[in-house]
Amino acid sequence: MPIEVKNLSFSYGDRPVLQDISFSVEKGEFLSILGPNGVGKSTLFRCILGRLDGYGGSIASDGDDLKNMPRREAARRMAYIPQIHTPTFSYSVIDTVLMGTARQLSPFAQPGRQQVARAMEALERVGVRMVEEIFTVLDGGQAEHTYSLHGTRTN
């Protein structure tokens, strides 16, 4: 099971935000987190990504508890790009997806044919065909398809 959250709770001081949240996401599944502003969606993602300490419950990736996992290993397993961001450069959709392969490369290497082929396969799996479009001009719904690809393993 790639990601499993059990009884997750988190508070900002004495203000509880997440209470007893449990779910799992299998390889190849997509999960949408919906809700009004201020209910804890971003807090949930920050906990899963290891950016917030002090949460209760457990978060596991492939059965390994993230609290005990080195940050480098956690980063190898998952990545996240928020929908609202201010990009510095105008990357194409394919370039944005290829950034998810950076951990496989040496520091100054560029993605090769294998990484490009896997990125194109992942884009096709989720129905994204605008691979040469500039990522920053897509609307949120179009871009969400691209964000989800960074969680897809490419090795």
Residue frames as a rotation matrix with the C-alpha (Angstrom) as fourth column:
MET 1
0.590 0.808 0.000 0.00
0.808 -0.590 0.000 0.00
0.000 0.000 -1.000 0.00
PRO 2
-0.111 -0.746 0.657 1.81
0.690 -0.533 -0.489 3.16
0.715 0.399 0.574 -1.15
ILE 3
-0.762 -0.145 0.632 0.27
-0.269 -0.816 -0.512 5.70
0.589 -0.560 0.582 1.29
GLU 4
0.053 0.776 -0.628 -1.65
0.645 0.454 0.615 4.95
0.762 -0.438 -0.477 4.45
VAL 5
-0.629 -0.107 0.770 -2.79
-0.406 -0.800 -0.442 7.55
0.663 -0.591 0.460 6.98
LYS 6
-0.085 0.580 -0.810 -4.13
0.624 0.665 0.410 6.23
0.776 -0.471 -0.418 10.29
ASN 7
0.535 0.459 -0.709 -5.80
0.842 -0.222 0.491 8.28
0.068 -0.860 -0.506 13.01
LEU 8
-0.475 -0.769 0.428 -3.99
0.752 -0.607 -0.258 11.46
0.458 0.199 0.866 11.97
SER 9
0.727 0.606 -0.323 -4.51
0.686 -0.623 0.376 14.43
0.027 -0.495 -0.869 14.27
PHE 10
-0.465 -0.858 0.220 -2.84
0.814 -0.511 -0.274 17.82
0.348 0.052 0.936 14.33
SER 11
0.682 0.624 -0.381 -3.34
0.725 -0.646 0.238 21.06
-0.098 -0.439 -0.893 16.25
TYR 12
-0.156 -0.642 0.751 -1.94
0.369 -0.743 -0.558 24.56
0.916 0.190 0.353 15.93
GLY 13
-0.780 -0.139 0.611 -1.43
-0.493 -0.465 -0.735 25.24
0.386 -0.874 0.294 19.60
ASP 14
-0.757 0.561 0.336 -4.75
-0.062 0.450 -0.891 24.57
-0.650 -0.695 -0.306 21.32
ARG 15
0.098 0.801 -0.591 -6.71
-0.820 -0.271 -0.504 24.75
-0.563 0.534 0.630 18.01
PRO 16
-0.279 -0.166 0.946 -7.31
0.187 0.957 0.223 21.26
-0.942 0.239 -0.236 16.57
VAL 17
-0.231 0.141 -0.963 -7.29
-0.877 -0.458 0.144 21.17
-0.421 0.878 0.229 12.76
LEU 18
-0.208 0.129 -0.970 -7.13
-0.591 0.774 0.230 17.47
0.780 0.621 -0.085 11.90
GLN 19
-0.233 0.194 0.953 -8.90
-0.903 0.320 -0.286 14.91
-0.360 -0.927 0.101 14.06
ASP 20
-0.173 0.139 0.975 -8.73
-0.169 0.971 -0.169 11.14
-0.970 -0.194 -0.144 13.57
ILE 21
0.444 0.230 -0.866 -8.20
-0.860 -0.162 -0.484 11.18
-0.252 0.960 0.126 9.76
SER 22
-0.267 -0.507 0.820 -7.67
-0.152 0.862 0.484 7.76
-0.952 0.005 -0.307 8.15
PHE 23
0.816 0.468 -0.339 -7.39
-0.444 0.133 -0.886 6.73
-0.370 0.874 0.316 4.50
SER 24
-0.121 -0.865 0.488 -5.17
0.153 0.469 0.870 4.81
-0.981 0.180 0.076 2.12
VAL 25
0.605 0.176 -0.777 -4.22
-0.701 -0.346 -0.624 5.28
-0.378 0.922 -0.086 -1.51
GLU 26
0.486 -0.380 0.787 -3.09
0.350 0.910 0.222 2.32
-0.801 0.168 0.575 -3.55
LYS 27
-0.641 -0.752 -0.154 -0.60
0.055 -0.245 0.968 2.50
-0.766 0.612 0.199 -6.41
GLY 28
-0.874 0.249 0.418 -2.36
0.445 0.058 0.894 3.87
0.198 0.967 -0.162 -9.49
GLU 29
0.150 0.963 -0.223 -5.26
0.986 -0.127 0.111 5.39
0.078 -0.236 -0.969 -7.55
PHE 30
-0.648 -0.219 0.729 -6.07
0.204 -0.973 -0.110 9.07
0.733 0.077 0.675 -7.42
LEU 31
-0.090 0.590 -0.802 -7.57
0.996 0.039 -0.083 10.73
-0.018 -0.806 -0.591 -4.36
SER 32
-0.237 0.098 0.967 -9.17
0.239 -0.958 0.156 14.16
0.942 0.268 0.204 -4.24
ILE 33
-0.498 0.077 -0.864 -9.26
0.854 -0.130 -0.504 16.12
-0.151 -0.988 -0.001 -1.02
LEU 34
-0.338 0.501 0.797 -12.14
0.371 -0.708 0.602 18.60
0.865 0.499 0.053 -1.13
GLY 35
0.116 0.473 -0.873 -13.45
0.993 -0.090 0.083 21.09
-0.039 -0.876 -0.480 1.39
PRO 36
0.877 0.265 0.401 -13.92
0.302 -0.953 -0.031 24.76
0.374 0.148 -0.916 2.15
ASN 37
0.029 -0.885 0.465 -11.04
-0.103 -0.465 -0.879 27.07
0.994 -0.022 -0.105 3.04
GLY 38
-0.226 -0.274 0.935 -9.59
-0.852 -0.410 -0.326 26.60
0.473 -0.870 -0.141 6.49
VAL 39
0.771 0.607 0.195 -10.63
-0.623 0.652 0.432 22.98
0.135 -0.454 0.881 7.16
GLY 40
0.369 -0.716 0.593 -7.09
-0.501 0.384 0.776 21.53
-0.783 -0.583 -0.217 7.08
LYS 41
0.988 0.006 0.157 -6.45
0.126 0.573 -0.810 20.35
-0.095 0.820 0.565 3.51
SER 42
0.505 -0.854 0.122 -3.04
-0.372 -0.343 -0.862 22.05
0.779 0.390 -0.491 3.30
THR 43
0.117 -0.419 0.900 -2.22
-0.986 0.058 0.155 20.96
-0.118 -0.906 -0.407 6.86
LEU 44
0.779 0.217 0.588 -2.95
-0.184 0.976 -0.116 17.37
-0.599 -0.017 0.801 5.85
PHE 45
0.878 -0.474 0.067 -0.53
0.198 0.233 -0.952 17.63
0.436 0.849 0.299 2.91
ARG 46
0.274 -0.813 0.514 2.13
-0.731 -0.523 -0.437 19.30
0.624 -0.256 -0.738 5.07
CYS 47
0.347 -0.105 0.932 1.91
-0.762 0.548 0.345 16.42
-0.547 -0.830 0.110 7.56
ILE 48
0.913 0.053 0.404 2.14
0.150 0.878 -0.455 13.81
-0.379 0.476 0.793 4.79
LEU 49
0.724 -0.656 0.215 5.14
0.123 -0.184 -0.975 15.59
0.679 0.732 -0.053 3.27
GLY 50
0.247 -0.648 -0.720 6.92
0.945 0.325 0.033 15.79
0.213 -0.689 0.693 6.63
ARG 51
-0.373 -0.378 0.847 6.76
0.318 -0.910 -0.266 19.59
0.872 0.170 0.460 6.81
LEU 52
0.199 0.446 0.873 4.85
-0.758 -0.494 0.425 19.58
0.621 -0.746 0.240 10.11
ASP 53
-0.710 -0.432 -0.556 6.04
0.064 0.747 -0.662 17.74
0.701 -0.506 -0.502 13.18
GLY 54
-0.925 0.262 0.276 4.00
-0.330 -0.191 -0.924 16.89
-0.190 -0.946 0.263 16.24
TYR 55
-0.107 0.926 -0.363 1.09
-0.870 0.089 0.484 15.15
0.481 0.368 0.796 14.58
GLY 56
-0.285 0.128 0.950 -0.63
-0.641 0.711 -0.288 12.20
-0.713 -0.691 -0.120 16.19
GLY 57
0.804 0.553 0.217 -1.33
-0.255 0.651 -0.715 8.94
-0.537 0.519 0.665 14.41
SER 58
-0.175 -0.894 0.414 0.77
0.176 0.385 0.906 7.50
-0.969 0.231 0.090 11.63
ILE 59
0.705 0.208 -0.678 1.60
-0.616 -0.292 -0.731 8.14
-0.350 0.933 -0.078 7.99
ALA 60
0.017 -0.688 0.725 3.23
0.017 0.726 0.688 5.33
-1.000 0.001 0.025 6.04
SER 61
0.371 -0.027 -0.928 4.62
-0.917 -0.167 -0.362 4.95
-0.145 0.986 -0.086 2.55
ASP 62
0.169 -0.219 -0.961 4.86
-0.476 0.836 -0.275 1.34
0.863 0.504 0.037 1.35
GLY 63
0.685 0.234 -0.690 4.46
0.385 0.687 0.616 0.28
0.618 -0.688 0.380 4.98
ASP 64
-0.338 -0.878 -0.340 7.33
0.856 -0.135 -0.499 2.45
0.392 -0.460 0.797 6.28
ASP 65
0.566 0.551 -0.613 6.42
0.788 -0.581 0.204 5.08
-0.244 -0.599 -0.763 8.90
LEU 66
0.477 -0.347 0.807 7.39
0.459 -0.684 -0.566 8.53
0.749 0.641 -0.167 7.65
LYS 67
0.927 -0.146 0.345 8.33
-0.360 -0.598 0.716 9.68
0.102 -0.788 -0.607 11.17
ASN 68
0.542 -0.738 0.403 11.25
0.006 0.482 0.876 7.23
-0.841 -0.472 0.266 11.06
MET 69
0.569 -0.258 0.781 12.22
0.811 0.334 -0.480 7.84
-0.137 0.907 0.399 7.44
PRO 70
-0.460 -0.762 -0.456 15.13
0.552 -0.648 0.526 10.08
-0.696 -0.010 0.718 6.41
ARG 71
0.219 0.579 -0.785 13.91
-0.214 -0.757 -0.618 13.15
-0.952 0.304 -0.042 4.48
ARG 72
-0.531 -0.497 -0.687 15.88
-0.772 -0.052 0.634 12.12
-0.350 0.866 -0.356 1.40
GLU 73
-0.959 0.211 0.191 14.07
0.251 0.944 0.215 8.78
-0.135 0.254 -0.958 1.27
ALA 74
-0.096 0.972 -0.216 10.69
0.523 -0.135 -0.841 10.44
-0.847 -0.194 -0.495 1.79
ALA 75
0.077 0.061 -0.995 11.47
-0.587 -0.804 -0.095 12.88
-0.806 0.591 -0.026 -1.04
ARG 76
-0.881 -0.422 -0.216 12.41
-0.430 0.522 0.737 9.94
-0.198 0.741 -0.641 -3.27
ARG 77
-0.756 0.618 0.216 8.98
0.591 0.786 -0.179 8.43
-0.280 -0.008 -0.960 -2.70
MET 78
0.295 0.941 0.163 6.73
0.949 -0.268 -0.169 11.47
-0.115 0.204 -0.972 -3.15
ALA 79
-0.887 -0.461 0.003 6.63
0.456 -0.877 0.152 15.07
-0.068 0.137 0.988 -4.31
TYR 80
0.176 0.958 -0.226 4.07
0.899 -0.250 -0.359 17.83
-0.400 -0.140 -0.906 -4.29
ILE 81
-0.905 -0.281 0.320 3.49
0.386 -0.857 0.341 20.97
0.178 0.432 0.884 -6.32
PRO 82
-0.409 0.807 -0.426 0.71
0.409 -0.255 -0.876 23.19
-0.816 -0.533 -0.225 -4.95
GLN 83
0.185 0.581 0.793 -1.93
0.981 -0.057 -0.187 24.44
-0.064 0.812 -0.580 -7.37
ILE 84
0.981 0.119 0.153 -1.33
0.126 -0.991 -0.035 28.04
0.148 0.054 -0.988 -6.35
HIS 85
0.233 -0.958 -0.169 2.24
0.748 0.066 0.660 29.01
-0.621 -0.280 0.732 -7.03
THR 86
0.857 -0.084 -0.509 4.22
-0.318 -0.863 -0.393 31.81
-0.406 0.499 -0.766 -8.60
PRO 87
0.619 -0.642 0.453 6.64
0.723 0.691 -0.008 30.22
-0.308 0.332 0.892 -11.03
THR 88
0.140 -0.693 -0.707 9.87
-0.103 -0.721 0.685 31.95
-0.985 -0.023 -0.172 -11.92
PHE 89
-0.819 -0.484 -0.309 10.23
-0.385 0.065 0.920 30.28
-0.425 0.873 -0.239 -15.31
SER 90
0.233 0.909 -0.347 7.72
-0.896 0.062 -0.439 29.32
-0.378 0.413 0.829 -18.00
TYR 91
-0.793 -0.504 0.342 8.24
-0.384 0.850 0.360 25.57
-0.472 0.154 -0.868 -18.21
SER 92
-0.335 0.672 -0.661 6.22
-0.714 0.276 0.643 23.38
0.614 0.687 0.388 -20.53
VAL 93
0.649 0.651 0.393 3.99
-0.758 0.515 0.400 20.64
0.058 -0.558 0.828 -19.15
ILE 94
0.803 -0.371 -0.466 6.48
0.204 0.906 -0.371 17.93
0.559 0.203 0.804 -20.18
ASP 95
-0.231 -0.932 0.280 9.38
-0.040 -0.279 -0.959 19.83
0.972 -0.232 0.027 -18.56
THR 96
-0.052 0.304 0.951 7.38
-0.943 -0.328 0.054 20.16
0.329 -0.894 0.303 -15.34
VAL 97
0.918 0.393 0.047 6.69
-0.391 0.882 0.262 16.41
0.062 -0.259 0.964 -15.28
LEU 98
0.499 -0.804 -0.324 10.34
0.276 0.502 -0.820 15.65
0.822 0.320 0.472 -16.07
MET 99
-0.107 -0.517 0.849 11.37
-0.705 -0.563 -0.431 17.58
0.701 -0.645 -0.305 -12.94
GLY 100
0.667 0.446 0.597 9.92
-0.739 0.496 0.455 14.64
-0.093 -0.745 0.661 -11.03
THR 101
0.903 -0.381 -0.197 12.72
0.292 0.883 -0.366 12.46
0.314 0.273 0.909 -12.46
ALA 102
0.496 -0.756 0.428 15.50
-0.567 -0.655 -0.500 14.69
0.658 0.006 -0.753 -11.12
ARG 103
0.483 -0.303 0.822 16.24
-0.778 0.283 0.561 12.35
-0.402 -0.910 -0.099 -8.21
GLN 104
0.848 -0.138 0.512 17.28
0.276 0.939 -0.205 9.66
-0.453 0.315 0.834 -10.72
LEU 105
0.741 -0.526 0.417 19.92
0.339 -0.243 -0.909 11.88
0.580 0.815 -0.001 -12.32
SER 106
-0.139 -0.845 -0.516 23.37
0.990 -0.136 -0.044 13.07
-0.033 -0.516 0.856 -11.30
PRO 107
-0.072 0.199 -0.977 23.55
0.544 -0.814 -0.206 16.76
-0.836 -0.546 -0.050 -10.36
PHE 108
-0.341 -0.118 -0.933 24.22
-0.477 -0.833 0.279 18.21
-0.810 0.540 0.228 -13.85
ALA 109
-0.909 0.041 0.414 22.59
0.326 0.689 0.648 15.53
-0.259 0.724 -0.640 -16.02
GLN 110
-0.511 0.791 -0.336 19.52
-0.850 -0.522 0.065 16.09
-0.124 0.319 0.939 -18.15
PRO 111
0.195 0.653 0.732 16.62
-0.375 0.739 -0.560 13.67
-0.906 -0.165 0.389 -18.51
GLY 112
-0.836 -0.530 -0.141 17.26
-0.368 0.351 0.861 11.10
-0.408 0.772 -0.488 -21.23
ARG 113
-0.598 0.595 -0.537 15.03
-0.528 0.212 0.823 9.16
0.603 0.775 0.187 -23.60
GLN 114
-0.591 0.358 -0.723 13.92
0.563 0.825 -0.052 6.76
0.578 -0.437 -0.689 -20.85
GLN 115
-0.715 0.320 -0.622 12.74
0.450 -0.470 -0.759 9.57
-0.535 -0.823 0.192 -18.55
VAL 116
-0.728 0.458 -0.510 10.98
-0.643 -0.713 0.278 11.35
-0.236 0.531 0.814 -21.42
ALA 117
-0.607 0.504 -0.615 9.23
-0.184 0.664 0.725 8.14
0.773 0.553 -0.310 -22.50
ARG 118
-0.587 0.376 -0.716 8.03
0.779 0.503 -0.374 7.46
0.220 -0.778 -0.589 -18.94
ALA 119
-0.754 0.315 -0.577 6.84
0.047 -0.850 -0.525 11.04
-0.655 -0.423 0.626 -18.51
MET 120
-0.687 0.509 -0.519 4.91
-0.704 -0.286 0.650 10.86
0.182 0.812 0.555 -21.78
GLU 121
-0.584 0.470 -0.662 3.35
0.287 0.882 0.373 7.53
0.760 0.028 -0.650 -20.73
ALA 122
-0.659 0.316 -0.683 2.28
0.702 -0.070 -0.709 9.05
-0.272 -0.946 -0.175 -17.40
LEU 123
-0.759 0.383 -0.527 0.77
-0.408 -0.910 -0.074 12.08
-0.508 0.158 0.847 -19.14
GLU 124
-0.635 0.527 -0.565 -1.15
-0.495 0.284 0.821 9.83
0.593 0.801 0.080 -21.51
ARG 125
-0.703 0.340 -0.625 -2.44
0.576 0.788 -0.219 7.67
0.418 -0.514 -0.749 -18.61
VAL 126
-0.446 0.536 -0.717 -4.15
0.616 -0.397 -0.681 10.68
-0.649 -0.745 -0.153 -17.06
GLY 127
0.327 0.713 0.621 -5.32
0.927 -0.115 -0.356 12.15
-0.182 0.692 -0.698 -20.35
VAL 128
0.453 -0.252 -0.855 -3.01
-0.043 -0.964 0.261 15.17
-0.891 -0.081 -0.447 -20.60
ARG 129
0.457 -0.214 0.863 -2.25
0.858 0.361 -0.365 15.91
-0.233 0.908 0.348 -24.24
MET 130
0.940 -0.072 0.332 -1.02
0.044 -0.943 -0.329 19.52
0.337 0.324 -0.884 -23.99
VAL 131
0.619 -0.720 -0.314 2.58
0.759 0.445 0.475 18.51
-0.202 -0.533 0.822 -23.31
GLU 132
-0.353 -0.794 0.494 4.19
0.881 -0.460 -0.110 21.48
0.314 0.397 0.862 -25.08
GLU 133
0.536 0.603 0.591 1.84
0.314 -0.792 0.524 24.08
0.784 -0.095 -0.614 -23.53
ILE 134
-0.560 -0.666 0.492 3.35
-0.205 -0.464 -0.862 26.41
0.802 -0.584 0.123 -20.96
PHE 135
-0.485 0.318 -0.815 2.41
0.736 0.652 -0.184 24.98
0.472 -0.689 -0.550 -17.59
THR 136
-0.827 0.064 -0.558 1.69
0.389 -0.651 -0.651 28.37
-0.405 -0.756 0.514 -16.05
VAL 137
-0.778 0.572 -0.259 -1.08
-0.626 -0.674 0.392 29.22
0.050 0.467 0.883 -18.54
LEU 138
-0.568 0.606 -0.557 -3.16
0.292 0.781 0.551 26.12
0.769 0.151 -0.621 -17.81
ASP 139
0.126 0.645 0.754 -6.15
-0.712 -0.470 0.522 26.60
0.691 -0.602 0.400 -15.57
GLY 140
-0.279 -0.285 0.917 -6.25
-0.941 0.273 -0.202 24.83
-0.193 -0.919 -0.344 -12.19
GLY 141
0.612 0.593 0.524 -8.27
-0.478 0.805 -0.353 21.85
-0.631 -0.034 0.775 -13.44
GLN 142
0.863 -0.374 -0.341 -5.91
-0.196 0.376 -0.906 21.23
0.467 0.848 0.251 -16.34
ALA 143
-0.031 -0.959 0.282 -2.87
-0.728 -0.172 -0.663 21.68
0.685 -0.226 -0.693 -14.12
GLU 144
0.240 0.161 0.957 -4.15
-0.897 0.415 0.154 19.30
-0.373 -0.895 0.244 -11.41
HIS 145
0.996 0.081 -0.023 -3.77
-0.083 0.893 -0.443 16.40
-0.015 0.443 0.896 -13.85
THR 146
0.397 -0.918 -0.020 -0.11
-0.106 -0.024 -0.994 17.34
0.912 0.397 -0.107 -14.21
TYR 147
-0.008 -0.399 0.917 0.47
-0.952 -0.278 -0.129 17.73
0.306 -0.874 -0.378 -10.45
SER 148
0.710 0.379 0.593 -0.74
-0.600 0.766 0.229 14.22
-0.368 -0.519 0.772 -9.79
LEU 149
0.832 -0.420 -0.363 1.95
-0.037 0.611 -0.791 12.82
0.554 0.671 0.493 -12.06
HIS 150
-0.035 -0.909 0.416 4.70
-0.710 -0.271 -0.651 13.79
0.704 -0.318 -0.635 -9.65
GLY 151
0.092 0.122 0.988 3.37
-0.891 0.452 0.027 11.16
-0.444 -0.883 0.151 -7.26
THR 152
0.964 0.235 -0.127 3.65
-0.267 0.818 -0.510 8.51
-0.016 0.525 0.851 -9.97
ARG 153
0.305 -0.896 0.323 6.78
-0.116 0.302 0.946 6.44
-0.945 -0.326 -0.012 -9.61
THR 154
0.777 -0.090 -0.623 9.02
-0.629 -0.151 -0.762 6.53
-0.025 0.984 -0.174 -12.65
ASN 155
-0.339 -0.933 -0.124 11.46
-0.930 0.352 -0.108 3.79
0.144 0.079 -0.986 -11.69
